[in-house]
């Protein structure tokens, strides 16, 4: 795909990503917005997302993100990034009403179905796909920084198995634009507030091991979040820390979205394909990182997840 071919002639372009946007979602959406505004200065380009974490304000255009959808706006083209359109929340009607629908993603669970799809399942991130579909001669410092943020977040700062030689070559090209790459890693990936560290401690203290220590589980309730005056965004990184427990092949982290509804996040080693696990529950994601939304009793949900995990673990 060359994105300028897909949106040629469009006077209005909308962009969105998944609910509860992470670094790759924010970076790909804003990176695409910045590129299109530069390449098509006559076009109106809007980005719609649930309010992201404030530490992503290092990306230009963060303050222009729209968190509500206008009732009767119809875009010439609407681009969904890092998600299937059905997970864009309040922005989905804007996608549905657009004259041309475009989907750019890297999740293996995304089967496409838009007017134009570019889904590269072996890409490290949607930001890496964005880098591939834009015109490189229009890259600048702001676009490069946005794309870089998404790549470092979805690769765990180049540590996860989705990091390929091509990913590192892409990052090397982005670093030519001389932004503070090390500080951005600290401020958007590693740095935690005191409350976030307290929640991490609570989640680890309340965790348990299963199946001879190969599965780690933790559950955080809405009551606990309210006690710390926190939101689900303050739980970023908990599941990864669980997975780093010695001997653990799969980490399961559940947190309560609303009464009786939990978000499950799974991380794994090469021993288990967690995307195959969560697809049984209507979820999606990647081989080593996936998630799903689960109604009902969280303990029962954990047992169902473990049952699916053990189907792959048996004999390993």
C-alpha positions, 0 to 999 in steps of 0.5 A, spaced: 500 500 500 501 507 498 497 511 503 497 517 498 494 513 492 488 510 497 486 517 499 487 521 493 482 526 492 480 526 499 478 533 502 476 530 509 480 524 512 478 521 519 483 517 523 482 512 529 485 506 533 482 501 538 479 503 545 484 504 551 490 506 546 497 504 547 503 507 544 503 503 538 496 506 537 497 513 539 504 513 535 501 510 528 494 515 529 498 521 530 504 519 525 499 518 520 495 524 521 502 528 521 504 525 514 497 526 511 497 534 513 504 535 510 503 531 504 495 534 503 495 541 506 489 542 503 485 536 506 482 536 513 485 531 517 482 529 524 484 524 529 479 520 534 481 516 540 479 515 547 484 520 551 491 517 551 496 517 557 499 524 558 506 521 557 504 521 550 504 528 549 511 528 547 508 527 540 506 533 536 498 533 535 497 530 541 493 536 543 489 535 537 486 528 538 478 529 538 475 524 544 468 525 541 465 524 534 461 529 531 454 527 530 453 528 522 460 528 520 462 524 513 469 523 511 471 522 504 476 517 507 477 514 514 483 510 516 483 505 522 490 503 525 492 498 530 485 495 530 479 492 527 474 497 526 469 494 531 474 496 537 474 503 535 469 505 540 465 512 539 469 513 532 466 506 529 460 510 526 465 515 523 468 509 519 462 506 517 459 512 514 466 514 510 466 514 503 472 510 503 474 505 509 482 503 510 484 499 515 492 498 517 494 493 522 499 488 524 495 483 528 494 476 526 487 476 528 485 482 523 482 478 517 480 485 514 474 487 510 475 494 509 475 497 502 483 497 502 487 493 507 494 493 509 495 488 515 502 485 516 502 480 521 509 479 521 511 487 522 513 489 529 507 494 530 502 498 526 507 504 526 512 500 522 507 498 517 505 506 517 513 507 516 512 502 510 506 506 507 508 513 507 512 517 502 519 517 505 521 523 502 516 527 506 519 524 513 521 529 518 522 529 526 515 529 528 513 524 524 519 520 525 518 521 533 511 518 533 513 512 529 518 511 534 514 511 540 509 506 537 515 501 535 518 501 542 512 500 546 510 494 541 517 491 541 518 492 549 524 497 547 526 491 542 526 486 547 520 482 544 520 476 539 516 481 534 523 485 533 526 483 526 532 486 523 527 490 519 524 493 525 531 495 527 533 498 520 527 502 521 528 505 527 535 506 525 532 510 519 528 514 524 534 516 529 537 520 523 532 525 525 536 527 532 530 527 537 531 525 544 530 517 543 533 515 550 529 520 554 523 518 550 524 511 552 524 513 559 518 518 559 513 513 556 515 506 557 519 505 564 517 511 568 512 510 573 508 514 578 508 513 585 501 510 584 503 506 579 508 503 583 503 501 588 498 498 584 504 494 581 506 492 588 499 490 589 498 486 583 504 482 584 503 481 592 496 478 590 499 474 584 499 466 584 502 461 580 499 455 577 501 448 573 508 447 576 509 455 576 509 456 569 503 460 569 502 466 573 496 470 575 493 476 578 487 480 578 485 487 580 478 489 581 475 496 580 475 497 588 482 497 588 483 502 582 478 506 586 482 506 593 488 508 589 484 514 585 487 510 579 485 508 572 486 502 568 492 506 564 495 506 571 496 498 570 501 499 564 506 494 565 503 489 570 502 483 565 509 484 563 512 484 570 508 478 571 511 474 565 518 476 567 517 471 573 523 466 573 520 459 570 513 463 568 511 461 561 504 465 561 502 471 565 495 472 565 492 479 568 485 481 569 483 487 571 475 490 572 473 494 567 466 495 570 462 491 574 462 483 572 467 485 566 474 484 566 480 485 561 484 479 560 492 481 558 496 475 556 504 474 555 508 468 553 514 465 552 515 461 545 511 455 549 504 458 548 501 462 542 496 466 546 493 469 540 490 462 539 488 462 547 484 468 547 481 467 540 476 462 543 473 468 548 473 473 542 479 476 543 485 477 539 492 480 538 499 476 537 503 470 538 506 472 545 501 478 547 494 478 546 487 480 550 480 479 551 474 482 554 471 477 559 464 477 563 463 474 569 466 471 575 474 472 574 476 466 577 472 462 573 475 466 567 482 464 569 480 457 569 478 457 562 484 461 560 488 456 563 484 450 560 486 453 553 493 454 555 494 447 557 492 444 551 498 447 548 503 446 554 501 438 555 508 435 553 512 441 553 
